[in-house]
Amino acid sequence: MKTNDYVKYMTEQFVKYMDTPKHERKELKEVRKEKKAPASQHWFGILPYGFKLWMQRKK
């Protein structure tokens, strides 16, 4: 990809972002945050979740 193409792409993305109303951008940001996996799963996979379930079952 040439530099000119990249600048064109980034400009299009920026204009698209600025054209969306502020409240829509906030809503999209909140939706992305809700879909995001917890930090323990993101960094360490499923093991912390399994360990947590195992500890809860043990009680």
PDBQT receptor file of N, H, CA, C and O in Angstrom, charges set to zero:
ATOM      1  N   MET A   1       0.844  -1.167   0.000  1.00  0.00    +0.000 N 
ATOM      2  CA  MET A   1       0.000   0.000   0.000  1.00  0.00    +0.000 C 
ATOM      3  C   MET A   1       0.897   1.241   0.000  1.00  0.00    +0.000 C 
ATOM      4  O   MET A   1       1.800   1.371   0.827  1.00  0.00    +0.000 OA
ATOM      5  N   LYS A   2       0.642   2.110  -0.905  1.00  0.00    +0.000 N 
ATOM      6  H   LYS A   2      -0.092   2.004  -1.576  1.00  0.00    +0.000 HD
ATOM      7  CA  LYS A   2       1.446   3.328  -1.007  1.00  0.00    +0.000 C 
ATOM      8  C   LYS A   2       1.004   4.341   0.049  1.00  0.00    +0.000 C 
ATOM      9  O   LYS A   2      -0.106   4.265   0.575  1.00  0.00    +0.000 OA
ATOM     10  N   THR A   3       1.876   5.271   0.342  1.00  0.00    +0.000 N 
ATOM     11  H   THR A   3       2.778   5.332  -0.085  1.00  0.00    +0.000 HD
ATOM     12  CA  THR A   3       1.601   6.278   1.361  1.00  0.00    +0.000 C 
ATOM     13  C   THR A   3       0.377   7.106   0.998  1.00  0.00    +0.000 C 
ATOM     14  O   THR A   3      -0.438   7.425   1.864  1.00  0.00    +0.000 OA
ATOM     15  N   ASN A   4       0.245   7.448  -0.256  1.00  0.00    +0.000 N 
ATOM     16  H   ASN A   4       0.907   7.189  -0.960  1.00  0.00    +0.000 HD
ATOM     17  CA  ASN A   4      -0.892   8.247  -0.698  1.00  0.00    +0.000 C 
ATOM     18  C   ASN A   4      -2.208   7.505  -0.452  1.00  0.00    +0.000 C 
ATOM     19  O   ASN A   4      -3.193   8.112  -0.030  1.00  0.00    +0.000 OA
ATOM     20  N   ASP A   5      -2.228   6.207  -0.711  1.00  0.00    +0.000 N 
ATOM     21  H   ASP A   5      -1.428   5.713  -1.053  1.00  0.00    +0.000 HD
ATOM     22  CA  ASP A   5      -3.430   5.407  -0.472  1.00  0.00    +0.000 C 
ATOM     23  C   ASP A   5      -3.768   5.377   1.015  1.00  0.00    +0.000 C 
ATOM     24  O   ASP A   5      -4.933   5.474   1.402  1.00  0.00    +0.000 OA
ATOM     25  N   TYR A   6      -2.747   5.243   1.827  1.00  0.00    +0.000 N 
ATOM     26  H   TYR A   6      -1.801   5.163   1.513  1.00  0.00    +0.000 HD
ATOM     27  CA  TYR A   6      -2.958   5.193   3.274  1.00  0.00    +0.000 C 
ATOM     28  C   TYR A   6      -3.521   6.518   3.785  1.00  0.00    +0.000 C 
ATOM     29  O   TYR A   6      -4.451   6.528   4.593  1.00  0.00    +0.000 OA
ATOM     30  N   VAL A   7      -2.970   7.620   3.326  1.00  0.00    +0.000 N 
ATOM     31  H   VAL A   7      -2.215   7.612   2.670  1.00  0.00    +0.000 HD
ATOM     32  CA  VAL A   7      -3.460   8.940   3.733  1.00  0.00    +0.000 C 
ATOM     33  C   VAL A   7      -4.905   9.120   3.288  1.00  0.00    +0.000 C 
ATOM     34  O   VAL A   7      -5.724   9.662   4.030  1.00  0.00    +0.000 OA
ATOM     35  N   LYS A   8      -5.218   8.670   2.089  1.00  0.00    +0.000 N 
ATOM     36  H   LYS A   8      -4.553   8.229   1.486  1.00  0.00    +0.000 HD
ATOM     37  CA  LYS A   8      -6.589   8.762   1.583  1.00  0.00    +0.000 C 
ATOM     38  C   LYS A   8      -7.538   7.938   2.456  1.00  0.00    +0.000 C 
ATOM     39  O   LYS A   8      -8.622   8.404   2.808  1.00  0.00    +0.000 OA
ATOM     40  N   TYR A   9      -7.133   6.722   2.801  1.00  0.00    +0.000 N 
ATOM     41  H   TYR A   9      -6.253   6.343   2.515  1.00  0.00    +0.000 HD
ATOM     42  CA  TYR A   9      -7.957   5.854   3.647  1.00  0.00    +0.000 C 
ATOM     43  C   TYR A   9      -8.181   6.490   5.019  1.00  0.00    +0.000 C 
ATOM     44  O   TYR A   9      -9.308   6.527   5.512  1.00  0.00    +0.000 OA
ATOM     45  N   MET A  10      -7.111   6.990   5.630  1.00  0.00    +0.000 N 
ATOM     46  H   MET A  10      -6.195   6.960   5.229  1.00  0.00    +0.000 HD
ATOM     47  CA  MET A  10      -7.224   7.597   6.955  1.00  0.00    +0.000 C 
ATOM     48  C   MET A  10      -8.107   8.846   6.910  1.00  0.00    +0.000 C 
ATOM     49  O   MET A  10      -8.873   9.094   7.842  1.00  0.00    +0.000 OA
ATOM     50  N   THR A  11      -8.009   9.619   5.853  1.00  0.00    +0.000 N 
ATOM     51  H   THR A  11      -7.387   9.417   5.096  1.00  0.00    +0.000 HD
ATOM     52  CA  THR A  11      -8.847  10.806   5.707  1.00  0.00    +0.000 C 
ATOM     53  C   THR A  11     -10.314  10.412   5.586  1.00  0.00    +0.000 C 
ATOM     54  O   THR A  11     -11.178  11.039   6.198  1.00  0.00    +0.000 OA
ATOM     55  N   GLU A  12     -10.597   9.380   4.802  1.00  0.00    +0.000 N 
ATOM     56  H   GLU A  12      -9.895   8.870   4.305  1.00  0.00    +0.000 HD
ATOM     57  CA  GLU A  12     -11.979   8.907   4.663  1.00  0.00    +0.000 C 
ATOM     58  C   GLU A  12     -12.530   8.434   5.999  1.00  0.00    +0.000 C 
ATOM     59  O   GLU A  12     -13.671   8.742   6.345  1.00  0.00    +0.000 OA
ATOM     60  N   GLN A  13     -11.729   7.689   6.751  1.00  0.00    +0.000 N 
ATOM     61  H   GLN A  13     -10.802   7.439   6.470  1.00  0.00    +0.000 HD
ATOM     62  CA  GLN A  13     -12.177   7.201   8.051  1.00  0.00    +0.000 C 
ATOM     63  C   GLN A  13     -12.435   8.358   9.016  1.00  0.00    +0.000 C 
ATOM     64  O   GLN A  13     -13.417   8.346   9.757  1.00  0.00    +0.000 OA
ATOM     65  N   PHE A  14     -11.567   9.336   9.003  1.00  0.00    +0.000 N 
ATOM     66  H   PHE A  14     -10.769   9.345   8.401  1.00  0.00    +0.000 HD
ATOM     67  CA  PHE A  14     -11.718  10.488   9.879  1.00  0.00    +0.000 C 
ATOM     68  C   PHE A  14     -12.980  11.275   9.538  1.00  0.00    +0.000 C 
ATOM     69  O   PHE A  14     -13.727  11.675  10.431  1.00  0.00    +0.000 OA
ATOM     70  N   VAL A  15     -13.214  11.494   8.253  1.00  0.00    +0.000 N 
ATOM     71  H   VAL A  15     -12.607  11.169   7.528  1.00  0.00    +0.000 HD
ATOM     72  CA  VAL A  15     -14.407  12.233   7.826  1.00  0.00    +0.000 C 
ATOM     73  C   VAL A  15     -15.659  11.449   8.191  1.00  0.00    +0.000 C 
ATOM     74  O   VAL A  15     -16.642  12.026   8.653  1.00  0.00    +0.000 OA
ATOM     75  N   LYS A  16     -15.626  10.148   7.987  1.00  0.00    +0.000 N 
ATOM     76  H   LYS A  16     -14.827   9.679   7.611  1.00  0.00    +0.000 HD
ATOM     77  CA  LYS A  16     -16.767   9.297   8.342  1.00  0.00    +0.000 C 
ATOM     78  C   LYS A  16     -17.047   9.380   9.845  1.00  0.00    +0.000 C 
ATOM     79  O   LYS A  16     -18.202   9.448  10.264  1.00  0.00    +0.000 OA
ATOM     80  N   TYR A  17     -15.994   9.375  10.640  1.00  0.00    +0.000 N 
ATOM     81  H   TYR A  17     -15.056   9.320  10.299  1.00  0.00    +0.000 HD
ATOM     82  CA  TYR A  17     -16.131   9.476  12.092  1.00  0.00    +0.000 C 
ATOM     83  C   TYR A  17     -16.724  10.828  12.485  1.00  0.00    +0.000 C 
ATOM     84  O   TYR A  17     -17.622  10.898  13.324  1.00  0.00    +0.000 OA
ATOM     85  N   MET A  18     -16.224  11.889  11.882  1.00  0.00    +0.000 N 
ATOM     86  H   MET A  18     -15.495  11.832  11.201  1.00  0.00    +0.000 HD
ATOM     87  CA  MET A  18     -16.688  13.231  12.235  1.00  0.00    +0.000 C 
ATOM     88  C   MET A  18     -18.112  13.495  11.743  1.00  0.00    +0.000 C 
ATOM     89  O   MET A  18     -18.813  14.332  12.313  1.00  0.00    +0.000 OA
ATOM     90  N   ASP A  19     -18.545  12.802  10.704  1.00  0.00    +0.000 N 
ATOM     91  H   ASP A  19     -17.976  12.122  10.241  1.00  0.00    +0.000 HD
ATOM     92  CA  ASP A  19     -19.900  12.987  10.185  1.00  0.00    +0.000 C 
ATOM     93  C   ASP A  19     -20.958  12.323  11.060  1.00  0.00    +0.000 C 
ATOM     94  O   ASP A  19     -22.121  12.727  11.032  1.00  0.00    +0.000 OA
ATOM     95  N   THR A  20     -20.578  11.320  11.830  1.00  0.00    +0.000 N 
ATOM     96  H   THR A  20     -19.634  10.992  11.853  1.00  0.00    +0.000 HD
ATOM     97  CA  THR A  20     -21.563  10.674  12.694  1.00  0.00    +0.000 C 
ATOM     98  C   THR A  20     -21.831  11.576  13.895  1.00  0.00    +0.000 C 
ATOM     99  O   THR A  20     -20.905  12.182  14.434  1.00  0.00    +0.000 OA
ATOM    100  N   PRO A  21     -23.088  11.669  14.314  1.00  0.00    +0.000 N 
ATOM    101  CA  PRO A  21     -23.423  12.499  15.474  1.00  0.00    +0.000 C 
ATOM    102  C   PRO A  21     -22.735  11.986  16.743  1.00  0.00    +0.000 C 
ATOM    103  O   PRO A  21     -22.422  10.802  16.868  1.00  0.00    +0.000 OA
ATOM    104  N   LYS A  22     -22.513  12.897  17.663  1.00  0.00    +0.000 N 
ATOM    105  H   LYS A  22     -22.767  13.859  17.562  1.00  0.00    +0.000 HD
ATOM    106  CA  LYS A  22     -21.780  12.573  18.885  1.00  0.00    +0.000 C 
ATOM    107  C   LYS A  22     -22.490  11.492  19.701  1.00  0.00    +0.000 C 
ATOM    108  O   LYS A  22     -21.834  10.597  20.235  1.00  0.00    +0.000 OA
ATOM    109  N   HIS A  23     -23.807  11.560  19.805  1.00  0.00    +0.000 N 
ATOM    110  H   HIS A  23     -24.339  12.287  19.371  1.00  0.00    +0.000 HD
ATOM    111  CA  HIS A  23     -24.516  10.569  20.608  1.00  0.00    +0.000 C 
ATOM    112  C   HIS A  23     -24.412   9.170  19.992  1.00  0.00    +0.000 C 
ATOM    113  O   HIS A  23     -24.380   8.181  20.725  1.00  0.00    +0.000 OA
ATOM    114  N   GLU A  24     -24.360   9.071  18.670  1.00  0.00    +0.000 N 
ATOM    115  H   GLU A  24     -24.387   9.875  18.075  1.00  0.00    +0.000 HD
ATOM    116  CA  GLU A  24     -24.184   7.762  18.027  1.00  0.00    +0.000 C 
ATOM    117  C   GLU A  24     -22.794   7.199  18.312  1.00  0.00    +0.000 C 
ATOM    118  O   GLU A  24     -22.639   6.001  18.548  1.00  0.00    +0.000 OA
ATOM    119  N   ARG A  25     -21.792   8.066  18.287  1.00  0.00    +0.000 N 
ATOM    120  H   ARG A  25     -21.918   9.039  18.095  1.00  0.00    +0.000 HD
ATOM    121  CA  ARG A  25     -20.433   7.617  18.589  1.00  0.00    +0.000 C 
ATOM    122  C   ARG A  25     -20.349   7.099  20.014  1.00  0.00    +0.000 C 
ATOM    123  O   ARG A  25     -19.693   6.090  20.272  1.00  0.00    +0.000 OA
ATOM    124  N   LYS A  26     -21.015   7.788  20.950  1.00  0.00    +0.000 N 
ATOM    125  H   LYS A  26     -21.549   8.608  20.741  1.00  0.00    +0.000 HD
ATOM    126  CA  LYS A  26     -21.006   7.341  22.344  1.00  0.00    +0.000 C 
ATOM    127  C   LYS A  26     -21.709   5.992  22.484  1.00  0.00    +0.000 C 
ATOM    128  O   LYS A  26     -21.240   5.116  23.211  1.00  0.00    +0.000 OA
ATOM    129  N   GLU A  27     -22.832   5.828  21.789  1.00  0.00    +0.000 N 
ATOM    130  H   GLU A  27     -23.213   6.539  21.199  1.00  0.00    +0.000 HD
ATOM    131  CA  GLU A  27     -23.559   4.559  21.848  1.00  0.00    +0.000 C 
ATOM    132  C   GLU A  27     -22.701   3.417  21.313  1.00  0.00    +0.000 C 
ATOM    133  O   GLU A  27     -22.653   2.343  21.913  1.00  0.00    +0.000 OA
ATOM    134  N   LEU A  28     -22.021   3.642  20.186  1.00  0.00    +0.000 N 
ATOM    135  H   LEU A  28     -22.060   4.514  19.698  1.00  0.00    +0.000 HD
ATOM    136  CA  LEU A  28     -21.156   2.608  19.617  1.00  0.00    +0.000 C 
ATOM    137  C   LEU A  28     -20.015   2.263  20.567  1.00  0.00    +0.000 C 
ATOM    138  O   LEU A  28     -19.640   1.098  20.701  1.00  0.00    +0.000 OA
ATOM    139  N   LYS A  29     -19.474   3.268  21.217  1.00  0.00    +0.000 N 
ATOM    140  H   LYS A  29     -19.778   4.214  21.108  1.00  0.00    +0.000 HD
ATOM    141  CA  LYS A  29     -18.385   3.043  22.167  1.00  0.00    +0.000 C 
ATOM    142  C   LYS A  29     -18.864   2.189  23.339  1.00  0.00    +0.000 C 
ATOM    143  O   LYS A  29     -18.153   1.286  23.779  1.00  0.00    +0.000 OA
ATOM    144  N   GLU A  30     -20.071   2.474  23.847  1.00  0.00    +0.000 N 
ATOM    145  H   GLU A  30     -20.648   3.208  23.489  1.00  0.00    +0.000 HD
ATOM    146  CA  GLU A  30     -20.621   1.694  24.948  1.00  0.00    +0.000 C 
ATOM    147  C   GLU A  30     -20.880   0.252  24.525  1.00  0.00    +0.000 C 
ATOM    148  O   GLU A  30     -20.624  -0.673  25.296  1.00  0.00    +0.000 OA
ATOM    149  N   VAL A  31     -21.383   0.053  23.312  1.00  0.00    +0.000 N 
ATOM    150  H   VAL A  31     -21.591   0.805  22.687  1.00  0.00    +0.000 HD
ATOM    151  CA  VAL A  31     -21.645  -1.299  22.812  1.00  0.00    +0.000 C 
ATOM    152  C   VAL A  31     -20.339  -2.080  22.711  1.00  0.00    +0.000 C 
ATOM    153  O   VAL A  31     -20.287  -3.251  23.087  1.00  0.00    +0.000 OA
ATOM    154  N   ARG A  32     -19.280  -1.438  22.205  1.00  0.00    +0.000 N 
ATOM    155  H   ARG A  32     -19.322  -0.487  21.900  1.00  0.00    +0.000 HD
ATOM    156  CA  ARG A  32     -17.984  -2.109  22.104  1.00  0.00    +0.000 C 
ATOM    157  C   ARG A  32     -17.445  -2.474  23.481  1.00  0.00    +0.000 C 
ATOM    158  O   ARG A  32     -16.850  -3.538  23.650  1.00  0.00    +0.000 OA
ATOM    159  N   LYS A  33     -17.648  -1.600  24.471  1.00  0.00    +0.000 N 
ATOM    160  H   LYS A  33     -18.132  -0.736  24.334  1.00  0.00    +0.000 HD
ATOM    161  CA  LYS A  33     -17.178  -1.883  25.824  1.00  0.00    +0.000 C 
ATOM    162  C   LYS A  33     -17.922  -3.075  26.414  1.00  0.00    +0.000 C 
ATOM    163  O   LYS A  33     -17.324  -3.904  27.101  1.00  0.00    +0.000 OA
ATOM    164  N   GLU A  34     -19.229  -3.166  26.148  1.00  0.00    +0.000 N 
ATOM    165  H   GLU A  34     -19.715  -2.493  25.590  1.00  0.00    +0.000 HD
ATOM    166  CA  GLU A  34     -20.022  -4.272  26.675  1.00  0.00    +0.000 C 
ATOM    167  C   GLU A  34     -19.605  -5.600  26.056  1.00  0.00    +0.000 C 
ATOM    168  O   GLU A  34     -19.597  -6.626  26.736  1.00  0.00    +0.000 OA
ATOM    169  N   LYS A  35     -19.259  -5.589  24.771  1.00  0.00    +0.000 N 
ATOM    170  H   LYS A  35     -19.266  -4.755  24.218  1.00  0.00    +0.000 HD
ATOM    171  CA  LYS A  35     -18.866  -6.820  24.088  1.00  0.00    +0.000 C 
ATOM    172  C   LYS A  35     -17.471  -7.285  24.475  1.00  0.00    +0.000 C 
ATOM    173  O   LYS A  35     -17.131  -8.453  24.285  1.00  0.00    +0.000 OA
ATOM    174  N   LYS A  36     -16.676  -6.397  25.006  1.00  0.00    +0.000 N 
ATOM    175  H   LYS A  36     -16.952  -5.449  25.160  1.00  0.00    +0.000 HD
ATOM    176  CA  LYS A  36     -15.282  -6.692  25.317  1.00  0.00    +0.000 C 
ATOM    177  C   LYS A  36     -15.177  -7.762  26.406  1.00  0.00    +0.000 C 
ATOM    178  O   LYS A  36     -15.924  -7.737  27.384  1.00  0.00    +0.000 OA
ATOM    179  N   ALA A  37     -14.258  -8.687  26.231  1.00  0.00    +0.000 N 
ATOM    180  H   ALA A  37     -13.651  -8.707  25.437  1.00  0.00    +0.000 HD
ATOM    181  CA  ALA A  37     -14.038  -9.736  27.225  1.00  0.00    +0.000 C 
ATOM    182  C   ALA A  37     -13.368  -9.142  28.458  1.00  0.00    +0.000 C 
ATOM    183  O   ALA A  37     -12.638  -8.156  28.352  1.00  0.00    +0.000 OA
ATOM    184  N   PRO A  38     -13.608  -9.732  29.627  1.00  0.00    +0.000 N 
ATOM    185  CA  PRO A  38     -12.930  -9.249  30.831  1.00  0.00    +0.000 C 
ATOM    186  C   PRO A  38     -11.411  -9.322  30.674  1.00  0.00    +0.000 C 
ATOM    187  O   PRO A  38     -10.890 -10.139  29.915  1.00  0.00    +0.000 OA
ATOM    188  N   ALA A  39     -10.722  -8.462  31.398  1.00  0.00    +0.000 N 
ATOM    189  H   ALA A  39     -11.145  -7.798  32.015  1.00  0.00    +0.000 HD
ATOM    190  CA  ALA A  39      -9.263  -8.371  31.265  1.00  0.00    +0.000 C 
ATOM    191  C   ALA A  39      -8.583  -9.692  31.597  1.00  0.00    +0.000 C 
ATOM    192  O   ALA A  39      -7.599 -10.060  30.954  1.00  0.00    +0.000 OA
ATOM    193  N   SER A  40      -9.098 -10.411  32.594  1.00  0.00    +0.000 N 
ATOM    194  H   SER A  40      -9.897 -10.112  33.116  1.00  0.00    +0.000 HD
ATOM    195  CA  SER A  40      -8.456 -11.677  32.964  1.00  0.00    +0.000 C 
ATOM    196  C   SER A  40      -8.524 -12.682  31.819  1.00  0.00    +0.000 C 
ATOM    197  O   SER A  40      -7.566 -13.422  31.593  1.00  0.00    +0.000 OA
ATOM    198  N   GLN A  41      -9.630 -12.720  31.099  1.00  0.00    +0.000 N 
ATOM    199  H   GLN A  41     -10.408 -12.119  31.282  1.00  0.00    +0.000 HD
ATOM    200  CA  GLN A  41      -9.742 -13.630  29.962  1.00  0.00    +0.000 C 
ATOM    201  C   GLN A  41      -8.935 -13.128  28.779  1.00  0.00    +0.000 C 
ATOM    202  O   GLN A  41      -8.355 -13.920  28.036  1.00  0.00    +0.000 OA
ATOM    203  N   HIS A  42      -8.897 -11.831  28.604  1.00  0.00    +0.000 N 
ATOM    204  H   HIS A  42      -9.368 -11.188  29.208  1.00  0.00    +0.000 HD
ATOM    205  CA  HIS A  42      -8.164 -11.266  27.466  1.00  0.00    +0.000 C 
ATOM    206  C   HIS A  42      -6.678 -11.565  27.583  1.00  0.00    +0.000 C 
ATOM    207  O   HIS A  42      -6.045 -11.944  26.598  1.00  0.00    +0.000 OA
ATOM    208  N   TRP A  43      -6.117 -11.401  28.764  1.00  0.00    +0.000 N 
ATOM    209  H   TRP A  43      -6.631 -11.092  29.564  1.00  0.00    +0.000 HD
ATOM    210  CA  TRP A  43      -4.674 -11.555  28.931  1.00  0.00    +0.000 C 
ATOM    211  C   TRP A  43      -4.259 -12.988  29.232  1.00  0.00    +0.000 C 
ATOM    212  O   TRP A  43      -3.166 -13.398  28.844  1.00  0.00    +0.000 OA
ATOM    213  N   PHE A  44      -5.094 -13.754  29.909  1.00  0.00    +0.000 N 
ATOM    214  H   PHE A  44      -5.982 -13.421  30.225  1.00  0.00    +0.000 HD
ATOM    215  CA  PHE A  44      -4.673 -15.084  30.349  1.00  0.00    +0.000 C 
ATOM    216  C   PHE A  44      -5.536 -16.217  29.818  1.00  0.00    +0.000 C 
ATOM    217  O   PHE A  44      -5.305 -17.374  30.171  1.00  0.00    +0.000 OA
ATOM    218  N   GLY A  45      -6.504 -15.926  28.995  1.00  0.00    +0.000 N 
ATOM    219  H   GLY A  45      -6.692 -14.987  28.709  1.00  0.00    +0.000 HD
ATOM    220  CA  GLY A  45      -7.328 -16.967  28.406  1.00  0.00    +0.000 C 
ATOM    221  C   GLY A  45      -8.424 -17.447  29.333  1.00  0.00    +0.000 C 
ATOM    222  O   GLY A  45      -8.902 -16.697  30.184  1.00  0.00    +0.000 OA
ATOM    223  N   ILE A  46      -8.814 -18.678  29.171  1.00  0.00    +0.000 N 
ATOM    224  H   ILE A  46      -8.425 -19.287  28.480  1.00  0.00    +0.000 HD
ATOM    225  CA  ILE A  46      -9.947 -19.237  29.896  1.00  0.00    +0.000 C 
ATOM    226  C   ILE A  46      -9.546 -19.792  31.270  1.00  0.00    +0.000 C 
ATOM    227  O   ILE A  46     -10.416 -20.074  32.094  1.00  0.00    +0.000 OA
ATOM    228  N   LEU A  47      -8.267 -19.947  31.520  1.00  0.00    +0.000 N 
ATOM    229  H   LEU A  47      -7.561 -19.717  30.851  1.00  0.00    +0.000 HD
ATOM    230  CA  LEU A  47      -7.817 -20.532  32.787  1.00  0.00    +0.000 C 
ATOM    231  C   LEU A  47      -8.296 -19.781  34.026  1.00  0.00    +0.000 C 
ATOM    232  O   LEU A  47      -8.783 -20.436  34.948  1.00  0.00    +0.000 OA
ATOM    233  N   PRO A  48      -8.193 -18.459  34.115  1.00  0.00    +0.000 N 
ATOM    234  CA  PRO A  48      -8.698 -17.780  35.314  1.00  0.00    +0.000 C 
ATOM    235  C   PRO A  48     -10.200 -17.987  35.513  1.00  0.00    +0.000 C 
ATOM    236  O   PRO A  48     -10.668 -18.116  36.644  1.00  0.00    +0.000 OA
ATOM    237  N   TYR A  49     -10.942 -18.017  34.422  1.00  0.00    +0.000 N 
ATOM    238  H   TYR A  49     -10.561 -17.913  33.503  1.00  0.00    +0.000 HD
ATOM    239  CA  TYR A  49     -12.382 -18.242  34.518  1.00  0.00    +0.000 C 
ATOM    240  C   TYR A  49     -12.666 -19.646  35.050  1.00  0.00    +0.000 C 
ATOM    241  O   TYR A  49     -13.520 -19.820  35.919  1.00  0.00    +0.000 OA
ATOM    242  N   GLY A  50     -11.964 -20.633  34.538  1.00  0.00    +0.000 N 
ATOM    243  H   GLY A  50     -11.271 -20.492  33.831  1.00  0.00    +0.000 HD
ATOM    244  CA  GLY A  50     -12.129 -22.005  35.019  1.00  0.00    +0.000 C 
ATOM    245  C   GLY A  50     -11.746 -22.141  36.480  1.00  0.00    +0.000 C 
ATOM    246  O   GLY A  50     -12.419 -22.832  37.245  1.00  0.00    +0.000 OA
ATOM    247  N   PHE A  51     -10.671 -21.486  36.863  1.00  0.00    +0.000 N 
ATOM    248  H   PHE A  51     -10.125 -20.925  36.241  1.00  0.00    +0.000 HD
ATOM    249  CA  PHE A  51     -10.234 -21.515  38.261  1.00  0.00    +0.000 C 
ATOM    250  C   PHE A  51     -11.283 -20.872  39.162  1.00  0.00    +0.000 C 
ATOM    251  O   PHE A  51     -11.561 -21.372  40.252  1.00  0.00    +0.000 OA
ATOM    252  N   LYS A  52     -11.859 -19.776  38.714  1.00  0.00    +0.000 N 
ATOM    253  H   LYS A  52     -11.634 -19.370  37.828  1.00  0.00    +0.000 HD
ATOM    254  CA  LYS A  52     -12.897 -19.090  39.480  1.00  0.00    +0.000 C 
ATOM    255  C   LYS A  52     -14.114 -20.001  39.660  1.00  0.00    +0.000 C 
ATOM    256  O   LYS A  52     -14.658 -20.100  40.760  1.00  0.00    +0.000 OA
ATOM    257  N   LEU A  53     -14.539 -20.661  38.587  1.00  0.00    +0.000 N 
ATOM    258  H   LEU A  53     -14.097 -20.580  37.693  1.00  0.00    +0.000 HD
ATOM    259  CA  LEU A  53     -15.676 -21.578  38.688  1.00  0.00    +0.000 C 
ATOM    260  C   LEU A  53     -15.372 -22.735  39.629  1.00  0.00    +0.000 C 
ATOM    261  O   LEU A  53     -16.229 -23.153  40.409  1.00  0.00    +0.000 OA
ATOM    262  N   TRP A  54     -14.158 -23.246  39.553  1.00  0.00    +0.000 N 
ATOM    263  H   TRP A  54     -13.463 -22.907  38.920  1.00  0.00    +0.000 HD
ATOM    264  CA  TRP A  54     -13.755 -24.355  40.414  1.00  0.00    +0.000 C 
ATOM    265  C   TRP A  54     -13.789 -23.938  41.883  1.00  0.00    +0.000 C 
ATOM    266  O   TRP A  54     -14.237 -24.699  42.740  1.00  0.00    +0.000 OA
ATOM    267  N   MET A  55     -13.313 -22.727  42.167  1.00  0.00    +0.000 N 
ATOM    268  H   MET A  55     -12.948 -22.109  41.470  1.00  0.00    +0.000 HD
ATOM    269  CA  MET A  55     -13.311 -22.233  43.545  1.00  0.00    +0.000 C 
ATOM    270  C   MET A  55     -14.735 -22.010  44.043  1.00  0.00    +0.000 C 
ATOM    271  O   MET A  55     -15.026 -22.280  45.208  1.00  0.00    +0.000 OA
ATOM    272  N   GLN A  56     -15.619 -21.527  43.190  1.00  0.00    +0.000 N 
ATOM    273  H   GLN A  56     -15.382 -21.307  42.244  1.00  0.00    +0.000 HD
ATOM    274  CA  GLN A  56     -17.003 -21.311  43.593  1.00  0.00    +0.000 C 
ATOM    275  C   GLN A  56     -17.701 -22.636  43.872  1.00  0.00    +0.000 C 
ATOM    276  O   GLN A  56     -18.513 -22.733  44.792  1.00  0.00    +0.000 OA
ATOM    277  N   ARG A  57     -17.387 -23.649  43.082  1.00  0.00    +0.000 N 
ATOM    278  H   ARG A  57     -16.728 -23.570  42.335  1.00  0.00    +0.000 HD
ATOM    279  CA  ARG A  57     -17.986 -24.960  43.274  1.00  0.00    +0.000 C 
ATOM    280  C   ARG A  57     -17.496 -25.599  44.565  1.00  0.00    +0.000 C 
ATOM    281  O   ARG A  57     -18.221 -26.354  45.212  1.00  0.00    +0.000 OA
ATOM    282  N   LYS A  58     -16.270 -25.291  44.927  1.00  0.00    +0.000 N 
ATOM    283  H   LYS A  58     -15.680 -24.677  44.401  1.00  0.00    +0.000 HD
ATOM    284  CA  LYS A  58     -15.660 -25.860  46.118  1.00  0.00    +0.000 C 
ATOM    285  C   LYS A  58     -16.317 -25.353  47.399  1.00  0.00    +0.000 C 
ATOM    286  O   LYS A  58     -16.340 -26.069  48.400  1.00  0.00    +0.000 OA
ATOM    287  N   LYS A  59     -16.851 -24.135  47.386  1.00  0.00    +0.000 N 
ATOM    288  H   LYS A  59     -16.833 -23.554  46.572  1.00  0.00    +0.000 HD
ATOM    289  CA  LYS A  59     -17.448 -23.533  48.590  1.00  0.00    +0.000 C 
ATOM    290  C   LYS A  59     -18.705 -24.217  49.009  1.00  0.00    +0.000 C 
ATOM    291  O   LYS A  59     -19.319 -23.826  50.002  1.00  0.00    +0.000 OA
TER     292      LYS A  59
